[in-house]
């Protein structure tokens, strides 16, 4: 109970200390082991998370919360078929678990089976209509399928439930751009940039939209803001950039005549990301889409596939934690999404 109180207060470190002491007293208590494993998973300490979840499954092979969490770890690392095998076991125990159907849906998304992904996510949404992570993932899959009106619907619903997450506004702006509503797309990008000060992706997509609208001064301001964010992230060593994002930034930099000042050519190892001098006459390249769907953190699944969104969408989503990391049950609740994973979180949900 003391551990739950610390969790309610948002103090994960103290909660972990309490649960560690509890496990010392009751080393075969699967509920304590599972909760401790989920907490380590939430903090990104995967080795200890796997150790405690494995111990829980040793004592109780049918513990659905531990199986779901282990499956989500496999899903995060791209082992979709193995994760689906784990989820099949969970489906027998809790067939109406929203996190389960969310994770199954994002596994199908990772396998590029988009219709099956939407079916599973719709079921998860039916079971948990107010879970913003599931709505986020539905918006992401519809964007990938070029169903922009449906994407707008789900992303708007997610924003109503989670109004402080900049990545949601960025995806909403991508949908609005494709729905030919540039004014509202600009408002969405501005809100995303206000909420996420260190997300270069938001500034890059916003700059591309402004450039296409003929607002070169605004595009240059967003490009410079993006470089500032990249410099901060490079210094902290917390992010490796997607090659598609780097290539688009270099094209935009050349079009704005600031291409020589790129600050991220060193940390990127991909051959495509080497600095290339592009003349201003090739500015049409800026109008190409940005969209790698490596999706979002904090709640989303790294089940995202590298793929371009069509017609100038501007949706590259290389995030530190992907909205779509898979959902695990909360340590304090029966079947509530805990972490995703952003990047996102995605969230990674």
WOBEL-V632686 format. One record per run of one state. SS is the DSSP state (~ for helix, > for strand, _ for the rest). FROM is the first residue (numbers start at 1). LEN is the number of residues. If there is no record, write none. Layout:
BEGIN
<<SS & FROM & LEN> <SS & FROM & LEN>>
END
This chain:
BEGIN
<<_ & 1 & 1> <~ & 2 & 7> <_ & 9 & 3> <~ & 12 & 14> <_ & 26 & 4> <~ & 30 & 13> <_ & 43 & 3> <~ & 46 & 14> <_ & 60 & 4> <~ & 64 & 13> <_ & 77 & 3> <~ & 80 & 14> <_ & 94 & 4> <~ & 98 & 13> <_ & 111 & 3> <~ & 114 & 14> <_ & 128 & 4> <~ & 132 & 13> <_ & 145 & 3> <~ & 148 & 14> <_ & 162 & 4> <~ & 166 & 13> <_ & 179 & 3> <~ & 182 & 14> <_ & 196 & 4> <~ & 200 & 13> <_ & 213 & 3> <~ & 216 & 21> <_ & 237 & 6> <~ & 243 & 13> <_ & 256 & 3> <~ & 259 & 3> <_ & 262 & 9> <~ & 271 & 3> <_ & 274 & 6> <~ & 280 & 8> <_ & 288 & 9> <> & 297 & 1> <_ & 298 & 24> <> & 322 & 2> <_ & 324 & 5> <> & 329 & 1> <_ & 330 & 7> <> & 337 & 1> <_ & 338 & 5> <> & 343 & 2> <_ & 345 & 5>>
END
